[in-house]
């Protein structure tokens, strides 16, 4: 059967809601001449070729073990700084591996919903093709990477993008690293330990695959990579990163309340947030149906050819139908009946997403909550954003916008005002500690084939968990209700392995953090103060809660302070990487050879990912049967 594809209208809806490596002939004659030579001549004739052979062998071994790759430069900056082949390959393959695996993961996760090609749709990269064999459509505005048409033409490839990315990465990290060294910065003991741990994890992975660490690194990043080179690169990355983090903290501390208030006055619509209910009717233009291939050719769909006039008439008819539905929806729409109307007008294949009693119901299909002007403009268009932020706006106001989409659809978008523009005065982020008495525990089980897996099994009832929590809380309160004692109790008693070793602490919590509702509700309950404690119940069990920290500024002020610090940090960063001393001279001939090597590496990655995808598909097929 021909594979079903989604219509432009369906893709328009989904994109709106979904919005990351080939016996000589004179042998007897030569033998006779050799035997008639004097010993001296023999020695001399033997010595020179031997030296040549030894030199050639040494050079071959050096290339095999990557010495030239570690010493030969592909980029030379005006200030004398150089980037070796090995370092360039590291950055290239790091980003390639990341984008290829991200595309693969998205394909596996979203393919069932969006159809084949989901990975490419969401990343712009097709993991099943090598970088050189696919066009890169990423924009400079989105990536900061410019692909000069005079160098790469009008249709640059992903190999071109990855090349430019690796060059920019090597330049920027080196520039910031040098600035950090000049400022007298060095890695902390913890940062050094983190690098050691990463190296040891790689060593373990290498051993599991029957490789030495250096052999594994050569396989992954190229012949120039070994442990020493990797440590050098990781040190540069870590120091550059920590230096910039420290600068941002410095800039953040320098922000005053007057700075915040003045910035707010000039950018109110970015920090005043609104909530809208929305629903769209998407009218797809009529088009000729192309013939589609089918597994059974007898079931192929024949193309249908309409004249331009017929297509125009069909498009107009669809447009009129959608507009009529949209106007009917608009006339009846209010905050109170919006859910029922959305369900009524939703297409049959999508009704469950609008059914408030359905397991697949998603509030985000009809609600844009706490969004600023830029977000509204990006997702719904300038017309709707301007309408929502008009000073005359009132709760319950409604509006219908007609928009022509890039894919040819005409969308009729109905919005209803759920909340007027207001600042987020929530005091956040906060930090809370907890001690969990879990209802389940992980148990290792073995099936009949001897395969071992871990599964959660019931451990205690909620009543038992609450009783334990009350007993522990009472003893803690009686001992003085000190935070340091709570920290010790969490380490001793909490069933939450993710926080027990840290005294049960979760930092930087906001109202939108991904925590169970009861947990967040307790943290942000009106009147909550530092030092408060109590017991809550969640699907995980009973929790003893302790409020450790509450921001002294509301969220909108925190957001502006962060924006101002980020702007200052960005300016500082731009000043470093914009230094003309880091204008680079490329060894283009060498780069071409490296790119060919990178492409061969990518062929192996593609082969592995395809094999993995086939294995997953086969397993899913067996499960489905």
C-alpha positions as CSV (number, residue, x, y, z in Angstrom):
1,X,0.0,0.0,0.0
2,X,1.1,3.6,-0.6
3,X,2.4,5.2,2.6
4,X,-0.1,7.7,4.0
5,X,1.3,11.2,4.3
6,X,0.0,14.1,6.3
7,X,-1.7,17.0,4.6
8,X,-0.3,20.5,4.6
9,X,-3.1,21.6,7.0
10,X,-2.2,18.8,9.4
11,X,1.5,19.7,9.3
12,X,0.6,23.4,9.8
13,X,-1.3,22.4,13.0
14,X,1.4,20.1,14.3
15,X,4.3,22.4,13.5
16,X,2.5,25.1,15.4
17,X,2.2,22.9,18.5
18,X,5.5,21.2,18.4
19,X,7.6,24.2,17.6
20,X,20.4,20.1,18.0
21,X,29.7,12.8,11.2
22,X,44.0,0.1,-3.6
23,X,57.3,-10.1,-9.8
24,X,58.9,-7.7,-11.8
25,X,59.8,-9.1,-15.3
26,X,63.5,-8.4,-14.7
27,X,63.7,-10.3,-11.4
28,X,66.4,-12.8,-12.5
29,X,68.5,-10.1,-14.1
30,X,68.4,-8.0,-10.9
31,X,69.3,-11.1,-8.8
32,X,72.4,-11.8,-11.0
33,X,73.7,-8.2,-10.7
34,X,73.2,-8.3,-7.0
35,X,75.3,-11.5,-6.6
36,X,78.2,-10.0,-8.6
37,X,78.4,-6.8,-6.5
38,X,81.3,-6.3,-4.0
39,X,80.6,-6.4,-0.4
40,X,81.1,-2.7,0.0
41,X,78.7,-2.0,-2.9
42,X,76.3,-4.5,-1.5
43,X,76.5,-2.7,1.9
44,X,76.1,0.7,0.4
45,X,73.2,-0.4,-1.8
46,X,71.5,-2.1,1.1
47,X,72.1,0.8,3.6
48,X,70.4,3.6,1.7
49,X,67.1,1.7,0.9
50,X,67.1,0.5,4.5
51,X,67.3,4.0,5.8
52,X,64.5,5.0,3.4
53,X,62.4,2.0,4.5
54,X,63.0,2.8,8.2
55,X,62.1,6.5,7.7
56,X,59.0,5.5,5.7
57,X,58.0,3.0,8.4
58,X,58.5,5.6,11.1
59,X,56.4,8.1,9.2
60,X,53.7,5.5,8.6
61,X,53.7,4.7,12.4
62,X,53.6,8.4,13.3
63,X,50.6,8.8,11.0
64,X,48.9,5.7,12.4
65,X,49.4,6.9,16.0
66,X,48.4,10.4,15.0
67,X,51.5,12.5,15.7
68,X,51.2,14.7,12.5
69,X,47.5,15.2,13.3
70,X,48.5,16.5,16.7
71,X,51.2,18.8,15.4
72,X,50.1,19.8,12.0
73,X,47.9,22.9,12.0
74,X,44.7,23.4,9.9
75,X,44.2,26.9,11.3
76,X,46.8,29.5,12.2
77,X,45.6,32.7,13.9
78,X,47.4,36.1,13.5
79,X,48.5,36.0,17.1
80,X,50.4,32.8,16.5
81,X,47.8,30.4,18.1
82,X,47.3,27.2,16.1
83,X,44.6,24.6,15.9
84,X,45.8,21.1,15.1
85,X,44.1,18.5,12.8
86,X,43.2,16.5,15.9
87,X,41.4,19.4,17.6
88,X,39.5,20.4,14.5
89,X,38.4,16.8,13.9
90,X,37.2,16.6,17.6
91,X,34.9,19.6,17.2
92,X,33.7,18.4,13.8
93,X,32.9,14.9,15.0
94,X,31.4,16.0,18.3
95,X,28.8,18.2,16.6
96,X,28.2,15.6,13.9
97,X,27.6,12.8,16.4
98,X,25.3,15.0,18.4
99,X,23.1,16.1,15.4
100,X,23.1,12.6,13.9
101,X,22.0,10.9,17.1
102,X,19.5,13.6,17.9
103,X,17.9,13.2,14.5
104,X,17.9,9.4,15.0
105,X,16.3,9.7,18.5
106,X,13.6,12.1,17.2
107,X,12.9,9.7,14.4
108,X,12.4,6.8,16.8
109,X,10.3,8.8,19.3
110,X,8.2,11.0,17.0
111,X,8.1,8.8,13.8
112,X,4.9,7.0,14.8
113,X,3.1,10.4,15.2
114,X,4.6,12.6,12.4
115,X,5.5,9.8,10.0
116,X,8.8,8.8,8.3
117,X,11.2,11.7,8.3
118,X,10.3,13.1,11.7
119,X,14.0,13.3,12.7
120,X,14.8,15.4,9.7
121,X,11.7,17.6,10.1
122,X,12.6,18.5,13.7
123,X,16.4,18.9,13.3
124,X,16.9,19.6,9.5
125,X,19.3,16.7,9.4
126,X,18.7,13.2,8.0
127,X,20.7,10.7,10.1
128,X,20.5,8.2,7.2
129,X,22.6,10.3,5.0
130,X,26.2,11.5,5.4
131,X,26.7,15.3,5.8
132,X,28.1,15.7,2.3
133,X,25.0,14.2,0.7
134,X,22.4,16.5,2.1
135,X,21.7,20.2,1.9
136,X,21.8,22.3,5.0
137,X,19.0,24.8,5.2
138,X,19.9,26.3,8.6
139,X,19.9,30.0,8.7
140,X,22.7,32.2,10.0
141,X,20.3,34.0,12.3
142,X,19.5,30.7,14.0
143,X,23.0,29.2,14.3
144,X,25.5,32.2,14.0
145,X,27.3,30.2,11.4
146,X,27.6,31.9,8.0
147,X,27.9,29.7,4.9
148,X,29.3,32.1,2.3
149,X,27.7,31.5,-1.1
150,X,30.9,32.5,-2.8
151,X,32.6,29.5,-1.1
152,X,29.8,27.0,-0.8
153,X,27.3,28.1,-3.5
154,X,23.6,28.5,-3.1
155,X,23.0,25.0,-1.8
156,X,25.6,24.3,1.0
157,X,25.7,20.9,2.5
158,X,25.8,19.8,6.1
159,X,29.5,19.0,5.6
160,X,30.0,22.7,4.8
161,X,28.1,23.7,7.9
162,X,30.0,21.3,10.2
163,X,33.3,22.5,8.8
164,X,32.4,26.1,9.5
165,X,31.0,25.1,12.9
166,X,34.3,23.3,13.8
167,X,36.3,26.3,12.7
168,X,34.2,28.7,14.8
169,X,34.2,26.4,17.8
170,X,38.0,26.0,17.8
171,X,38.4,29.8,17.4
172,X,36.0,30.8,20.1
173,X,37.0,28.3,22.7
174,X,40.7,29.0,22.1
175,X,40.1,32.8,22.4
176,X,38.1,32.5,25.6
177,X,40.6,30.0,27.0
178,X,43.5,32.4,26.3
179,X,41.5,35.3,27.9
180,X,41.0,33.1,31.0
181,X,44.7,32.3,31.2
182,X,45.6,35.9,30.8
183,X,43.2,36.8,33.6
184,X,45.0,34.3,35.8
185,X,42.2,31.7,35.9
186,X,42.7,28.0,36.3
187,X,40.6,24.9,36.8
188,X,39.3,24.2,40.3
189,X,40.0,20.8,41.9
190,X,36.4,19.8,41.2
191,X,36.6,20.7,37.5
192,X,39.8,18.7,37.3
193,X,38.1,15.8,39.0
194,X,35.2,16.1,36.6
195,X,37.6,15.7,33.6
196,X,39.2,12.7,35.3
197,X,35.8,11.1,35.8
198,X,34.9,11.7,32.1
199,X,38.2,10.1,31.0
200,X,37.6,7.1,33.2
201,X,34.1,6.6,31.9
202,X,35.5,6.6,28.4
203,X,38.2,4.2,29.5
204,X,35.5,1.9,30.9
205,X,33.5,2.1,27.7
206,X,36.6,1.4,25.6
207,X,37.3,-1.7,27.8
208,X,33.8,-2.9,27.4
209,X,34.3,-2.8,23.6
210,X,37.8,-4.5,23.8
211,X,39.7,-1.3,23.1
212,X,42.5,0.5,24.9
213,X,41.4,4.1,25.6
214,X,43.7,5.6,23.0
215,X,42.5,3.1,20.3
216,X,38.9,3.9,21.2
217,X,39.6,7.6,21.0
218,X,41.2,7.2,17.6
219,X,38.2,5.3,16.4
220,X,35.9,8.0,17.6
221,X,37.7,11.2,16.9
222,X,40.4,10.3,14.4
223,X,44.0,9.2,14.5
224,X,45.3,12.3,16.1
225,X,43.3,11.8,19.3
226,X,44.7,10.2,22.4
227,X,44.2,10.7,26.1
228,X,46.7,13.6,26.4
229,X,45.2,15.5,23.5
230,X,41.7,14.9,24.8
231,X,42.6,16.2,28.2
232,X,44.1,19.3,26.6
233,X,40.9,19.9,24.7
234,X,38.6,19.2,27.6
235,X,40.7,21.5,29.8
236,X,40.3,24.3,27.2
237,X,36.6,23.8,27.1
238,X,36.1,23.6,30.8
239,X,38.2,26.6,31.6
240,X,36.5,28.7,28.9
241,X,33.1,27.6,30.2
242,X,33.8,28.3,33.8
243,X,35.4,31.7,33.0
244,X,32.3,32.8,31.1
245,X,30.0,31.5,33.9
246,X,32.0,33.5,36.4
247,X,31.8,36.6,34.3
248,X,28.1,36.3,34.0
249,X,27.8,35.9,37.8
250,X,29.9,39.0,38.1
251,X,27.6,40.9,35.7
252,X,24.6,39.6,37.4
253,X,25.8,40.9,40.8
254,X,26.3,44.3,39.3
255,X,22.7,44.7,38.2
256,X,20.8,47.2,40.4
257,X,17.1,47.6,41.0
258,X,17.2,50.9,39.1
259,X,18.7,49.0,36.1
260,X,15.8,46.5,36.4
261,X,13.0,49.1,36.6
262,X,14.4,51.2,33.7
263,X,14.8,48.1,31.5
264,X,11.2,47.1,32.4
265,X,9.8,50.4,31.3
266,X,11.4,50.0,27.8
267,X,10.5,46.3,27.4
268,X,7.1,45.9,29.3
269,X,5.6,43.6,26.7
270,X,8.4,41.0,27.2
271,X,7.8,40.8,30.9
272,X,4.0,41.3,31.0
273,X,2.5,37.9,30.2
274,X,-0.9,37.0,28.9
275,X,-2.9,33.8,28.5
276,X,-5.1,33.0,25.5
277,X,-7.5,30.3,24.4
278,X,-7.0,29.5,20.7
279,X,-8.3,27.3,17.9
280,X,-7.5,27.3,14.2
281,X,-9.2,26.3,11.0
282,X,-6.6,25.5,8.3
283,X,-7.8,25.6,4.6
284,X,-5.4,23.7,2.4
285,X,-5.1,24.7,-1.3
286,X,-6.2,22.1,-3.8
287,X,-3.5,20.5,-5.8
288,X,-3.0,17.7,-8.3
289,X,-2.4,14.3,-6.7
290,X,0.9,12.9,-7.7
291,X,1.2,9.1,-8.5
292,X,2.5,7.3,-5.4
293,X,4.6,4.1,-5.4
294,X,3.1,1.1,-3.7
295,X,4.5,-2.2,-2.4
296,X,2.0,-3.8,-4.7
297,X,2.1,-1.9,-8.0
298,X,-1.5,-2.8,-8.6
299,X,-2.5,-0.6,-5.7
300,X,-0.5,2.4,-6.8
301,X,-2.5,5.7,-6.7
302,X,-2.8,7.3,-10.1
303,X,-2.2,11.0,-10.4
304,X,-5.3,13.2,-10.9
305,X,-4.7,16.2,-13.1
306,X,-6.9,19.3,-12.7
307,X,-6.8,22.5,-14.7
308,X,-5.7,25.7,-13.0
309,X,-9.3,26.9,-13.1
310,X,-10.6,23.7,-11.4
311,X,-7.9,23.9,-8.7
312,X,-8.8,27.5,-8.1
313,X,-12.5,26.7,-7.7
314,X,-11.7,23.8,-5.4
315,X,-9.5,25.9,-3.2
316,X,-12.1,28.7,-3.0
317,X,-14.7,26.1,-2.0
318,X,-12.5,24.7,0.8
319,X,-11.6,28.2,1.9
320,X,-15.3,29.2,2.1
321,X,-16.2,26.1,4.1
322,X,-13.4,26.7,6.6
323,X,-14.2,30.4,6.9
324,X,-17.8,29.7,7.6
325,X,-16.9,27.2,10.4
326,X,-14.4,29.7,11.8
327,X,-17.0,32.4,11.9
328,X,-19.5,30.2,13.5
329,X,-17.0,29.2,16.2
330,X,-16.0,32.8,16.7
331,X,-19.6,34.0,17.2
332,X,-20.2,31.4,20.0
333,X,-16.8,31.4,21.6
334,X,-16.2,32.3,25.2
335,X,-13.8,31.3,28.0
336,X,-16.5,29.0,29.5
337,X,-17.4,27.1,26.4
338,X,-14.1,27.0,24.6
339,X,-13.3,23.4,25.3
340,X,-16.6,22.1,24.1
341,X,-16.4,24.2,20.9
342,X,-12.9,23.0,20.2
343,X,-14.0,19.4,20.6
344,X,-17.1,20.0,18.4
345,X,-15.1,21.5,15.5
346,X,-12.0,19.3,15.8
347,X,-11.4,16.9,12.9
348,X,-12.3,13.3,13.7
349,X,-8.7,12.1,13.8
350,X,-7.9,14.7,16.4
351,X,-10.9,14.8,18.6
352,X,-9.3,12.9,21.5
353,X,-6.8,15.7,21.9
354,X,-9.6,18.1,22.6
355,X,-11.7,15.8,24.7
356,X,-11.2,16.9,28.3
357,X,-12.2,13.3,29.5
358,X,-9.7,11.6,27.2
359,X,-6.3,10.2,28.3
360,X,-4.7,12.0,25.3
361,X,-6.3,15.4,26.0
362,X,-3.7,18.2,26.0
363,X,-4.5,21.6,27.4
364,X,-1.7,23.1,25.2
365,X,-3.9,22.4,22.1
366,X,-6.3,25.2,23.2
367,X,-4.3,27.2,25.7
368,X,-1.3,29.5,25.4
369,X,-0.6,30.2,29.0
370,X,1.7,32.9,30.5
371,X,3.3,34.0,27.2
372,X,5.0,37.3,26.3
373,X,4.6,39.4,23.2
374,X,7.5,37.8,21.3
375,X,6.2,34.3,21.9
376,X,2.7,35.3,20.7
377,X,4.2,37.0,17.6
378,X,6.3,34.0,16.8
379,X,3.5,31.4,17.2
380,X,0.4,33.3,16.2
381,X,1.5,36.3,14.2
382,X,2.0,40.0,14.9
383,X,-1.7,40.8,14.4
384,X,-2.8,38.7,17.3
385,X,0.2,39.8,19.5
386,X,-0.7,43.5,18.9
387,X,-4.4,42.8,19.7
388,X,-3.6,41.0,22.9
389,X,-1.4,43.8,24.2
390,X,-3.7,46.6,23.2
391,X,-4.3,48.8,26.3
392,X,-8.1,48.6,25.7
393,X,-8.1,44.8,26.0
394,X,-10.5,43.2,28.6
395,X,-10.9,39.7,29.9
396,X,-13.1,37.6,27.6
397,X,-12.4,39.7,24.5
398,X,-12.2,37.6,21.3
399,X,-10.6,38.0,17.9
400,X,-10.3,36.1,14.6
401,X,-7.1,36.5,12.5
402,X,-6.8,35.3,8.9
403,X,-3.3,34.3,8.0
404,X,-1.6,32.9,4.8
405,X,1.0,30.3,5.9
406,X,4.3,29.5,4.1
407,X,3.0,26.1,3.1
408,X,0.0,27.6,1.2
409,X,-2.6,27.0,3.9
410,X,-4.9,29.8,4.9
411,X,-5.5,29.8,8.7
412,X,-8.4,31.3,10.5
413,X,-7.2,31.6,14.1
414,X,-9.7,32.4,16.9
415,X,-8.4,33.6,20.2
416,X,-10.1,34.5,23.5
417,X,-8.5,36.6,26.2
418,X,-8.0,34.5,29.4
419,X,-5.8,36.9,31.4
420,X,-4.6,40.4,30.7
421,X,-1.0,41.4,30.5
422,X,0.6,41.3,34.0
423,X,4.0,40.8,35.6
424,X,4.8,37.5,37.2
425,X,5.2,38.5,40.9
426,X,5.8,35.0,42.1
427,X,8.8,34.9,44.4
428,X,10.9,32.4,42.6
429,X,13.1,30.5,42.2
430,X,13.0,28.6,45.5
431,X,14.9,25.7,46.9
432,X,13.3,22.9,48.9
433,X,14.4,19.8,50.7
434,X,12.4,16.7,51.1
435,X,12.6,13.2,52.6
436,X,10.6,10.6,50.6
437,X,9.1,7.5,52.0
438,X,8.4,5.6,48.8
439,X,5.4,3.3,48.0
440,X,7.6,1.2,45.8
441,X,11.2,-0.1,45.5
442,X,13.3,-1.4,42.7
443,X,13.6,-5.1,42.6
444,X,15.8,-7.2,40.2
445,X,13.8,-9.9,38.5
446,X,14.9,-12.7,36.2
447,X,12.8,-14.2,33.4
448,X,12.7,-17.8,32.3
449,X,15.6,-17.2,29.9
450,X,17.8,-15.9,32.7
451,X,17.6,-12.2,31.6
452,X,17.7,-9.8,34.5
453,X,15.7,-6.6,34.6
454,X,14.8,-4.1,37.3
455,X,11.1,-3.3,38.0
456,X,9.3,-1.4,40.7
457,X,7.2,-3.4,43.1
458,X,4.9,-2.3,45.9
459,X,6.8,-1.7,49.1
460,X,4.4,0.0,51.6
461,X,1.0,1.6,51.6
462,X,0.4,5.3,51.7
463,X,-0.8,5.0,55.3
464,X,2.4,3.3,56.3
465,X,4.5,5.9,54.4
466,X,2.6,8.8,56.1
467,X,3.1,7.2,59.5
468,X,6.8,6.9,59.0
469,X,6.9,10.5,57.8
470,X,5.0,11.7,60.9
471,X,7.2,9.8,63.2
472,X,10.4,11.1,61.6
473,X,9.1,14.7,61.5
474,X,8.0,14.7,65.1
475,X,11.5,13.5,66.2
476,X,13.1,16.1,64.1
477,X,10.9,18.9,65.5
478,X,11.5,17.8,69.0
479,X,15.3,17.9,68.4
480,X,15.1,21.6,67.3
481,X,13.9,21.5,63.7
482,X,17.3,22.5,62.4
483,X,18.1,22.4,58.7
484,X,21.4,20.6,59.2
485,X,19.6,17.8,61.0
486,X,17.1,17.6,58.2
487,X,20.1,17.2,55.8
488,X,21.4,14.2,57.8
489,X,17.9,12.6,58.0
490,X,17.5,12.9,54.2
491,X,20.8,11.1,53.7
492,X,19.8,8.4,56.1
493,X,16.1,7.8,55.4
494,X,15.0,9.3,52.0
495,X,14.1,6.8,49.3
496,X,14.8,9.5,46.6
497,X,18.2,8.5,45.3
498,X,18.4,11.6,43.2
499,X,18.5,14.0,46.2
500,X,19.3,12.0,49.3
501,X,23.1,12.5,49.0
502,X,22.5,16.2,48.7
503,X,20.3,16.5,51.8
504,X,17.1,16.1,49.9
505,X,17.7,19.4,48.1
506,X,16.2,20.6,44.9
507,X,17.3,24.1,43.8
508,X,16.0,26.7,41.4
509,X,12.4,25.5,41.4
510,X,9.8,27.6,39.6
511,X,6.1,27.2,39.1
512,X,6.9,25.6,35.7
513,X,9.4,23.1,36.9
514,X,8.8,19.4,36.0
515,X,7.7,18.2,39.4
516,X,4.6,16.5,40.6
517,X,1.8,19.2,41.2
518,X,1.5,18.5,45.0
519,X,5.2,19.1,45.4
520,X,5.1,22.5,43.6
521,X,1.8,23.5,45.2
522,X,3.4,23.2,48.6
523,X,6.5,25.1,47.6
524,X,4.5,28.0,46.1
525,X,1.6,28.1,48.5
526,X,0.7,31.7,49.5
527,X,2.6,32.8,52.6
528,X,5.3,30.2,52.3
529,X,8.4,31.1,54.3
530,X,11.9,29.9,54.7
531,X,12.0,27.3,57.5
532,X,8.4,26.0,56.9
533,X,7.9,22.3,56.9
534,X,5.1,19.8,56.5
535,X,4.0,16.5,55.0
536,X,2.5,16.0,51.6
537,X,1.3,13.0,49.6
538,X,2.1,12.3,46.0
539,X,2.0,9.4,43.6
540,X,5.5,8.5,44.8
541,X,4.7,8.3,48.5
542,X,4.8,10.6,51.6
543,X,7.2,13.5,51.6
544,X,8.5,15.6,54.5
545,X,9.0,19.0,53.0
546,X,11.4,21.8,54.2
547,X,11.6,25.3,52.6
548,X,15.3,26.2,52.3
549,X,15.4,29.3,50.2
550,X,13.0,31.8,48.6
551,X,14.1,34.5,46.2
552,X,13.8,38.0,47.5
553,X,12.8,39.3,44.1
554,X,9.7,38.4,42.0
555,X,10.1,36.4,38.9
556,X,9.9,39.3,36.5
557,X,12.7,41.1,38.2
558,X,14.8,37.9,38.2
559,X,14.2,37.5,34.5
560,X,15.3,41.1,33.7
561,X,18.3,40.8,35.9
562,X,19.3,37.6,34.1
563,X,18.7,39.3,30.7
564,X,20.8,42.3,31.6
565,X,23.6,40.1,32.9
566,X,23.4,37.9,29.7
567,X,23.5,41.0,27.5
568,X,26.7,42.2,29.3
569,X,28.2,38.7,29.1
570,X,27.4,38.5,25.4
571,X,29.1,41.8,24.8
572,X,32.1,40.7,26.7
573,X,32.2,37.4,24.8
574,X,31.8,39.2,21.5
575,X,34.7,41.4,22.4
576,X,37.0,38.4,23.0
577,X,36.1,36.4,19.9
578,X,36.0,39.5,17.7
579,X,39.6,40.2,18.5
580,X,41.4,40.6,15.1
581,X,44.3,38.6,16.6
582,X,42.0,35.6,16.0
583,X,41.6,36.1,12.3
584,X,42.5,32.7,10.9
585,X,44.4,31.4,7.9
586,X,43.1,28.0,6.8
587,X,45.2,25.2,5.3
588,X,42.5,24.4,2.7
589,X,44.4,21.5,1.1
590,X,44.7,19.8,4.5
591,X,41.2,20.6,5.4
592,X,40.0,18.8,2.2
593,X,41.8,15.7,3.2
594,X,40.4,15.8,6.7
595,X,36.9,16.4,5.3
596,X,37.2,13.2,3.2
597,X,38.2,11.3,6.3
598,X,35.3,12.8,8.2
599,X,32.9,11.7,5.4
600,X,34.2,8.1,5.6
601,X,33.6,8.2,9.3
602,X,30.1,9.4,8.8
603,X,29.4,6.5,6.4
604,X,30.2,4.1,9.3
605,X,27.9,6.1,11.7
606,X,25.1,6.0,9.1
607,X,25.5,2.3,8.7
608,X,25.3,1.7,12.4
609,X,22.3,3.9,12.9
610,X,20.4,2.3,10.1
611,X,21.2,-1.2,11.5
612,X,20.0,0.0,14.9
613,X,16.8,1.4,13.4
614,X,16.1,-1.9,11.6
615,X,16.7,-3.8,14.9
616,X,14.2,-1.5,16.7
617,X,11.6,-1.8,14.0
618,X,11.9,-5.6,14.0
619,X,11.5,-5.7,17.8
620,X,8.4,-3.5,17.6
621,X,7.0,-5.7,14.9
622,X,7.4,-8.8,17.0
623,X,5.8,-7.0,20.0
624,X,2.9,-5.8,17.9
625,X,2.2,-9.4,16.8
